[in-house]
Amino acid sequence: MIPLPLARIAEMTSGALTGMADPRAVVRGPVVIDSRGAGPGSLFAAVKGTRADGHDYAAQAHRSGAVAVLASRPVDAPSVIVADVVAALARLAAGVVAELPRVTVIGVTGSAGKTTTKDLLGGLTALIGPTVAPIGSYNNEIGHPLTVLRADEDTRFLVLELSAREMGHIAYLAGVAPPKIGVVLNVGSAHLGVFGGREQIAKAKGELVEALPRGGVAVLNADDPNVAAMAGRTEARVRWFGRSAEAEVRAVDETLDERGRAGFTLVTPSGGAAVRLRLYGAHAVENALAAAAAAYELGLPVATIAEHLSGAEPRSRWRMEVTERPDGVTVINDAYNANPESMRAAFDALGRLGENRRRFAVVASLRELGEDADALNEEVGRVAAGAGLTGLWVVGEHPWPVLAGAKGAPAVHVPGPAEAAAELSALLRPGDVVLVKGPRAVGLERVAETLLRASEAPKDEAAGGEAR
């Protein structure tokens, strides 16, 4: 973060300093919402969450070195009092970006693949200059400004992931850090129940390209008609990526190795180069192309782009995280979140990685799909049934559509991750492969973590191991 005196922070956030606060005291960062992360020079934002109220930890943060607390009510620490802490974070982040004219802001959105694309692109921009890009999915009204506030005078690129929970959400985030380059990956079925249809989802995702300036660049997927239509919604120049011949940055001669990792020739207007991804699944090609197209716009040579993409490892947790146990069991932890499209992609990867091996899967019913929920969950079951599984566990509430779709497959319902992990632990043998994939709220990552811990325990203990 750029150094800011408390008086300036109060001005940026429309806040008022308490009597304990020294207006000349300087915040040098970081800005944190967890008091355990507070240290000398930091600013603690007292966000009120569903489980805890940050105001209760204000004094603790100050004792740990926080210069002050951004708060909505009086606390026992020097503070800047604002009407709404989350809104004040956004104003502070917008104020900081305005003072960093050398920064190029790049926004990434889409129904699936945002985090992987952001990770790949952040690695590419770092080849050009200092880059701030979050690990994981800091893509909402809290994580977004916290990421922006990590930028300082040396930062050249801010690579940001923008999610949409409702109409206007992406427009709001883009207002915090106005993007010069906007990348739109796809329009899928995620949050279908919230938005009411793909057309509405496309309208929400397109808020990113509408936020671009005339001198900006919209990086759009030529293979997705809903994304391609966004070209008419922006004054920015359009750069197309995809697999079709119309895409200026595209993949040709695609292959998949025995572990489901893609190789292809990256084609650009100035030449081509071979790419061999270390990421799993054919769907990773789309993410790599999007990152490549944005990097190409920034002037990186195609050979450099291809070399980086070929060496990139997964950065964010629980996204096609493939781990080999010492006994030869392979665990695919893709449990960060799920939608119909990512489910199909994950089962495709399981089919390739699990060829000539026993395959198991642990899933849960997809959420926020509205009136199409049962039909889409039945389709998940059919995809699972077609994957040649030795066993399928459907975890949690409303499993019946998935089980109906998986009719004929060895599928069972269990109430929670612990039960699925315990049953699987007793069945697995060397050479097996397990896919764990489901909505974030179900916590299926605990299944993968338990299975990996089980391989480190004595055999009799592993067989009866239970998820934490």
C-alpha positions in Angstrom: 0.0 0.0 0.0 1.2 3.6 -0.6 1.9 5.4 2.7 -1.1 7.5 3.8 -1.5 9.6 6.9 -4.7 9.0 8.8 -6.0 12.4 7.9 -5.8 11.4 4.2 -7.5 8.1 4.9 -10.3 9.8 6.7 -10.7 12.2 3.7 -10.8 9.3 1.2 -13.3 7.3 3.2 -15.5 10.2 4.3 -14.7 9.2 7.8 -14.0 11.0 11.1 -10.9 10.5 13.3 -11.5 9.7 16.9 -9.7 11.7 19.6 -7.2 8.9 20.1 -6.1 9.0 16.5 -3.1 11.1 15.4 -4.0 12.6 12.0 -0.2 12.6 11.1 0.3 8.9 11.9 1.1 7.0 8.6 -0.4 3.8 7.5 2.0 1.8 5.3 0.0 -1.4 5.0 -1.2 -3.9 4.8 -4.9 -3.4 5.2 -6.3 -6.4 6.9 -9.7 -7.7 8.1 -8.2 -10.4 10.4 -6.7 -9.0 13.6 -4.1 -11.8 13.5 -2.7 -10.3 10.4 -2.3 -6.9 11.9 1.3 -5.6 12.4 3.3 -2.4 12.6 2.1 0.1 10.0 -1.2 -1.7 9.2 -4.8 -0.6 9.1 -7.4 -3.0 10.5 -10.8 -2.9 8.9 -13.4 -4.0 11.4 -15.8 -5.9 9.1 -18.8 -7.4 10.7 -19.3 -11.0 9.4 -21.7 -13.8 9.9 -19.5 -15.4 12.6 -17.6 -12.6 14.1 -17.6 -8.8 14.4 -14.2 -7.2 13.7 -15.0 -4.4 16.1 -14.6 -6.9 19.0 -10.9 -7.4 17.9 -10.0 -3.7 17.4 -7.9 -3.4 20.6 -6.1 -6.6 19.8 -5.2 -5.4 16.3 -3.9 -2.1 17.8 -1.8 -4.0 20.3 -0.3 -5.9 17.4 0.8 -2.7 15.8 -2.1 -1.5 13.7 -1.9 2.3 13.3 -5.7 2.6 13.4 -9.0 0.8 12.9 -11.5 1.5 10.2 -14.7 1.1 12.1 -18.4 2.0 12.0 -18.7 2.5 15.8 -16.4 3.6 18.6 -13.7 1.1 19.6 -11.0 1.0 22.1 -8.3 2.0 19.6 -7.4 4.9 17.4 -9.9 4.8 14.6 -11.5 6.3 11.5 -15.2 6.1 12.0 -17.2 5.6 8.8 -20.8 4.8 8.0 -20.1 1.4 6.3 -16.7 -0.3 6.6 -17.0 -2.4 3.4 -18.0 0.7 1.4 -15.2 2.7 3.0 -12.7 0.0 1.9 -13.9 0.4 -1.7 -13.5 4.2 -1.5 -10.0 3.8 0.0 -9.0 1.4 -2.8 -10.4 3.7 -5.5 -8.4 6.6 -4.0 -5.2 4.6 -4.0 -5.6 3.5 -7.6 -6.2 7.1 -8.6 -2.8 8.0 -7.2 -1.0 5.2 -9.1 -1.1 6.4 -12.8 1.5 3.8 -13.9 -0.7 0.9 -12.9 -2.5 -1.1 -15.6 -5.6 -2.7 -14.2 -6.7 -6.0 -15.8 -10.1 -7.6 -14.9 -11.0 -11.2 -15.5 -14.5 -12.6 -15.3 -16.6 -15.6 -16.5 -18.7 -18.4 -15.2 -15.8 -20.8 -14.9 -12.0 -20.5 -15.0 -11.6 -17.0 -13.5 -9.1 -18.0 -10.9 -6.9 -20.1 -13.1 -6.8 -17.5 -15.8 -6.0 -14.8 -13.3 -3.2 -16.9 -11.9 -1.7 -17.5 -15.4 -2.0 -13.9 -16.4 -0.5 -12.7 -13.1 2.5 -14.8 -13.8 2.8 -13.4 -17.3 2.5 -9.8 -16.3 5.2 -10.3 -13.6 7.6 -11.0 -16.5 7.1 -7.3 -17.5 6.9 -5.6 -14.2 5.8 -5.8 -10.5 2.3 -7.3 -10.3 -0.3 -7.6 -7.7 -2.7 -10.6 -8.2 -4.5 -12.4 -5.4 -3.9 -16.1 -4.6 -7.3 -17.7 -4.6 -10.6 -16.0 -5.3 -10.5 -12.5 -3.7 -13.2 -11.4 -6.1 -16.0 -9.8 -4.0 -16.7 -6.5 -2.4 -14.3 -7.2 0.4 -11.5 -9.2 -1.3 -11.4 -7.0 -4.3 -10.5 -3.7 -2.5 -8.1 -5.6 -0.2 -6.2 -6.8 -3.2 -6.1 -3.4 -4.8 -4.8 -1.9 -1.5 -1.7 -4.1 -1.8 -0.5 -2.0 -4.7 2.2 0.6 -4.2 4.3 3.0 -6.3 6.3 0.2 -7.8 3.2 -1.8 -9.0 2.8 -2.0 -12.8 -0.1 -4.4 -13.0 -3.2 -5.2 -11.0 -4.7 -8.5 -12.2 -8.1 -8.8 -10.6 -10.8 -11.4 -10.6 -14.4 -10.0 -10.7 -17.4 -12.2 -9.6 -21.1 -11.4 -10.0 -23.6 -12.4 -7.4 -26.2 -10.0 -8.7 -26.7 -7.4 -11.5 -24.5 -4.4 -11.1 -21.9 -6.2 -8.9 -19.2 -6.3 -11.6 -19.9 -2.7 -12.5 -19.4 -1.8 -8.8 -16.1 -3.7 -8.6 -14.9 -2.1 -11.9 -15.6 1.3 -10.4 -13.2 0.5 -7.5 -10.3 -0.2 -9.9 -11.2 0.9 -13.4 -9.8 -1.7 -15.8 -7.9 -1.0 -19.0 -8.0 -4.6 -20.2 -11.1 -6.8 -19.6 -11.1 -10.6 -20.1 -14.4 -12.5 -20.4 -14.0 -16.2 -20.5 -17.5 -17.7 -20.8 -21.2 -17.6 -19.9 -22.3 -20.7 -18.1 -25.0 -22.0 -15.7 -23.4 -20.9 -12.5 -25.9 -18.8 -10.4 -28.6 -19.5 -12.9 -31.2 -19.4 -10.1 -30.0 -16.0 -9.0 -30.0 -14.3 -12.4 -32.9 -16.2 -14.0 -31.2 -17.2 -17.3 -28.1 -17.2 -19.4 -29.0 -13.9 -21.0 -29.1 -12.2 -17.6 -25.8 -13.8 -16.7 -24.3 -12.5 -19.9 -25.6 -9.1 -19.2 -24.0 -9.2 -15.7 -20.6 -10.4 -17.0 -20.7 -7.8 -19.8 -20.5 -5.0 -17.3 -16.8 -5.6 -17.3 -16.4 -4.6 -21.0 -18.8 -1.7 -20.6 -16.4 -0.3 -18.0 -13.5 -0.3 -20.4 -12.3 3.0 -21.8 -12.1 3.8 -25.5 -8.4 3.1 -25.4 -8.8 -0.2 -23.6 -9.0 -3.8 -24.9 -11.7 -6.3 -24.5 -10.3 -9.9 -24.6 -13.3 -12.0 -25.6 -13.9 -15.7 -26.2 -14.8 -16.2 -29.9 -16.2 -19.7 -29.2 -18.9 -18.5 -26.8 -21.8 -16.7 -28.6 -22.8 -14.9 -25.4 -19.3 -13.6 -24.9 -18.8 -12.7 -28.6 -22.0 -10.6 -28.5 -20.3 -8.4 -25.9 -18.2 -6.8 -28.6 -21.2 -4.5 -29.3 -21.3 -3.3 -25.7 -17.9 -1.7 -25.5 -16.0 1.2 -27.0 -12.7 -0.7 -26.4 -10.8 -2.6 -29.1 -11.6 -6.3 -29.2 -9.0 -9.1 -29.2 -10.5 -12.5 -29.8 -9.2 -15.8 -28.3 -10.5 -19.4 -28.7 -10.2 -22.5 -30.8 -12.1 -21.2 -33.9 -10.4 -19.8 -37.0 -11.9 -16.4 -36.2 -9.8 -16.1 -33.0 -6.6 -14.1 -33.4 -5.1 -15.9 -30.5 -6.0 -19.5 -30.8 -5.0 -23.2 -30.2 -4.4 -25.6 -33.0 -3.1 -29.2 -33.0 -4.4 -29.9 -29.5 -3.4 -33.1 -27.7 -3.9 -34.6 -24.2 -1.2 -36.7 -22.5 -1.9 -39.8 -20.5 -2.5 -37.6 -17.4 -5.0 -35.3 -19.1 -2.6 -32.4 -19.6 -3.1 -30.4 -22.8 -0.5 -29.5 -25.4 -1.2 -27.3 -28.4 0.3 -24.8 -30.8 -0.4 -21.2 -29.7 -1.1 -19.1 -32.8 -0.9 -15.3 -32.7 -0.9 -12.6 -35.4 2.9 -12.5 -35.1 3.6 -16.3 -35.1 3.2 -19.4 -33.1 4.9 -21.5 -30.4 4.3 -24.9 -28.8 2.7 -25.1 -25.3 2.6 -28.1 -23.0 0.5 -27.3 -20.0 1.1 -28.7 -16.5 -2.5 -27.9 -15.6 -5.0 -30.8 -15.8 -7.9 -31.0 -18.2 -8.7 -29.9 -21.7 -10.7 -27.0 -20.3 -7.4 -25.4 -19.1 -6.7 -24.5 -22.8 -9.4 -21.9 -22.8 -7.9 -20.3 -19.6 -4.4 -20.4 -21.1 -5.6 -18.8 -24.4 -7.3 -16.0 -22.5 -4.2 -15.2 -20.5 -2.1 -15.4 -23.6 -4.3 -13.0 -25.5 -4.1 -10.4 -22.7 -0.3 -10.9 -22.4 0.1 -10.5 -26.2 -1.7 -7.1 -25.9 0.9 -6.1 -23.4 3.7 -6.8 -25.8 5.1 -10.1 -24.6 6.6 -12.2 -27.5 4.7 -15.4 -28.3 7.7 -17.6 -27.5 7.9 -16.0 -24.0 4.2 -16.5 -23.4 4.3 -20.1 -24.5 7.4 -20.8 -22.3 5.7 -19.4 -19.2 2.4 -21.2 -19.9 4.3 -24.5 -20.2 6.0 -24.0 -16.9 3.0 -22.7 -14.9 1.9 -24.7 -11.9 -1.5 -24.4 -10.1 -1.3 -21.5 -7.6 -4.7 -21.5 -6.0 -5.9 -24.3 -3.8 -8.6 -27.0 -4.6 -8.7 -26.3 -8.3 -7.8 -29.5 -10.2 -5.2 -30.1 -7.5 -3.8 -33.6 -8.4 -1.8 -35.4 -5.7 -0.3 -38.9 -5.8 -0.3 -40.7 -2.5 2.7 -42.9 -1.6 0.6 -46.0 -2.2 -0.2 -45.0 -5.8 -3.8 -43.6 -5.2 -4.4 -40.4 -7.0 -6.6 -37.7 -5.4 -8.1 -34.9 -7.6 -9.2 -32.1 -5.3 -11.4 -29.8 -7.4 -13.6 -29.0 -4.5 -13.4 -25.2 -4.5 -16.7 -24.8 -6.3 -18.8 -26.4 -9.0 -21.3 -25.6 -11.8 -22.6 -27.9 -14.6 -19.8 -26.9 -17.0 -17.0 -27.4 -14.5 -18.5 -30.7 -13.4 -18.3 -32.0 -17.0 -14.8 -30.8 -17.4 -13.7 -32.5 -14.1 -15.2 -35.8 -15.2 -13.5 -35.5 -18.5 -10.2 -35.0 -16.7 -11.0 -38.0 -14.4 -11.6 -40.2 -17.5 -8.2 -39.3 -18.9 -6.3 -39.5 -15.7 -8.1 -42.7 -14.6 -7.8 -44.6 -17.8 -7.4 -48.3 -17.1 -7.7 -47.6 -13.4 -10.5 -47.9 -10.8 -12.3 -44.5 -10.6 -14.2 -43.0 -7.7 -16.0 -39.7 -7.3 -17.4 -37.7 -4.4 -19.8 -34.9 -5.5 -22.7 -32.9 -4.1 -25.8 -31.4 -5.7 -25.2 -28.1 -7.4 -26.9 -25.0 -6.0 -28.3 -21.6 -7.2 -29.7 -23.2 -10.4 -33.3 -22.0 -10.0 -36.1 -24.0 -11.6 -33.6 -25.9 -13.7 -31.8 -27.3 -10.7 -33.3 -30.8 -10.8 -32.7 -31.2 -14.5 -29.1 -29.9 -14.3 -28.3 -32.1 -11.3 -29.7 -35.1 -13.1 -27.3 -34.3 -16.0 -24.5 -34.3 -13.4 -25.5 -37.8 -12.4 -25.6 -38.9 -16.1 -22.1 -37.5 -16.7 -20.9 -39.4 -13.6 -22.6 -42.6 -14.7 -20.8 -42.3 -18.0 -17.4 -42.0 -16.4 -17.0 -45.7 -15.7 -17.0 -45.3 -11.9 -16.4 -48.0 -9.4 -18.2 -45.9 -6.8 -20.0 -42.5 -6.6 -20.8 -40.8 -3.3 -23.4 -37.9 -3.3 -22.9 -35.8 -0.2 -25.3 -33.6 1.6 -28.8 -32.3 0.9 -31.1 -32.9 -2.0 -29.1 -35.8 -3.6 -32.0 -37.4 -5.4 -31.7 -35.7 -8.9 -28.0 -36.7 -9.1 -28.8 -40.2 -8.0 -31.6 -40.4 -10.5 -29.3 -39.3 -13.3 -26.7 -41.8 -12.2 -29.2 -44.7 -12.3 -27.4 -47.9 -13.0 -24.1 -46.6 -11.6 -22.8 -47.7 -8.1 -24.0 -44.5 -6.4 -24.9 -43.9 -2.7 -25.9 -40.9 -0.6 -24.1 -39.9 2.6 -24.9 -37.1 4.9 -21.5 -35.4 5.1 -17.9 -35.4 4.0 -16.8 -37.4 7.0 -18.9 -40.4 6.0 -17.8 -40.3 2.4 -14.1 -40.1 3.4 -14.5 -43.0 5.9 -16.2 -45.3 3.3 -13.7 -44.4 0.6 -10.7 -45.0 2.9 -11.8 -48.5 3.5 -12.1 -49.3 -0.3 -9.1 -47.6 -1.9 -6.2 -49.6 -3.1 -3.0 -48.8 -5.0 -3.6 -47.4 -8.5 -7.1 -46.0 -7.8 -8.1 -42.4 -8.7 -10.6 -40.3 -6.8 -12.3 -37.0 -8.0 -13.7 -34.7 -5.3 -15.9 -32.0 -6.8 -18.8 -29.9 -5.4 -20.2 -26.6 -4.3 -17.9 -24.7 -1.9 -20.5 -24.6 0.9 -20.5 -28.4 1.3 -16.8 -28.5 2.3 -15.8 -31.5 0.1 -12.2 -30.4 0.3 -12.2 -32.2 3.7 -12.7 -35.5 1.9 -9.6 -35.0 -0.2 -7.6 -33.8 2.9 -8.7 -36.9 4.9 -7.8 -39.3 2.0 -4.3 -37.7 1.8 -3.8 -37.9 5.5 -4.9 -41.5 5.5 -2.0 -42.4 3.3 0.4 -41.1 6.0 -1.2 -43.0 8.9 -0.7 -46.7 9.9 -2.9 -48.9 7.7 -5.4 -49.9 10.5 -5.8 -46.3 11.5 -6.2 -45.1 7.9 -9.0 -47.5 7.2 -11.1 -46.0 10.0 -9.9 -42.4 9.6 -12.4 -39.6 9.9 -12.4 -36.2 8.4 -11.8 -33.3 10.7 
